[in-house]
Amino acid sequence: MQKLTLDAASTIVDKALEKGREMNFAPLTVVVLDAGGQMKAMKREDNSSLLRPEIALGKAWGVLGFGFGGRELARRSAKMPAFFNALSDMSGGRVVPVPGGVIIRNADGDILGSVGVTGDVSENDEICAVAGIEAVKMVADTGGEG
């Protein structure tokens, strides 16, 4: 079975940042969590603003907790604001329900972990997360279109 190793997590972070530089995005912060929600890797680019590590962690943690990508999480948040307000309280504010949080799956669909990227607009953050995941031959689950 494919695993999310430290080497793979490090590559995901580096390739996500590389994609951001290639596309001239704002400075990014990238967090990779394993399937148990533990941080495997994190980098914060120079000039990345103060709360970016917490936002990236919240994107990664939220999608991992629900088992689907940030786009679906954002759709559900818009439809059920009271639930997500309560969820925010229950989770200590750790869930950030927007694109840029992406589930890492293997070819069989098993969850291996998640990535959270922040710094630019959420859709651009997501592009970088997907690039990092695909660079290690894993499957990116963004939560579909939306």
LINPEUR-V941659 format. One record per backbone hydrogen bond with DSSP energy under -0.5 kcal/mol. NH is the residue of the N-H (numbers start at 1). CO is the residue of the C=O. If there is no record, write none. Layout:
BEGIN
NH_CO / NH_CO
END
This chain:
BEGIN
5_3 / 9_5 / 10_6 / 11_7 / 12_8 / 13_9 / 14_10 / 15_11 / 16_12 / 17_13 / 18_14 / 19_15 / 20_16 / 21_17 / 22_18 / 23_19 / 24_21 / 25_20 / 29_118 / 30_43 / 31_116 / 32_41 / 33_114 / 34_38 / 35_112 / 37_34 / 40_32 / 41_32 / 43_30 / 45_28 / 48_45 / 52_49 / 55_51 / 56_52 / 57_53 / 58_54 / 59_55 / 60_56 / 61_57 / 62_58 / 63_59 / 64_60 / 65_61 / 66_62 / 67_63 / 68_63 / 70_101 / 71_142 / 73_69 / 74_70 / 75_71 / 76_72 / 77_73 / 78_74 / 79_75 / 80_76 / 84_80 / 85_81 / 86_82 / 87_83 / 88_84 / 89_85 / 90_86 / 91_87 / 92_89 / 93_88 / 94_91 / 96_58 / 96_94 / 97_95 / 98_96 / 101_98 / 102_100 / 102_115 / 103_141 / 104_113 / 105_103 / 105_139 / 106_110 / 109_106 / 112_104 / 113_104 / 114_33 / 115_102 / 116_31 / 117_100 / 118_29 / 119_120 / 124_121 / 125_121 / 126_122 / 127_123 / 128_124 / 129_125 / 130_126 / 131_127 / 132_128 / 133_129 / 134_130 / 135_131 / 136_132 / 136_133 / 137_134 / 138_133 / 139_105 / 141_103 / 142_140
END
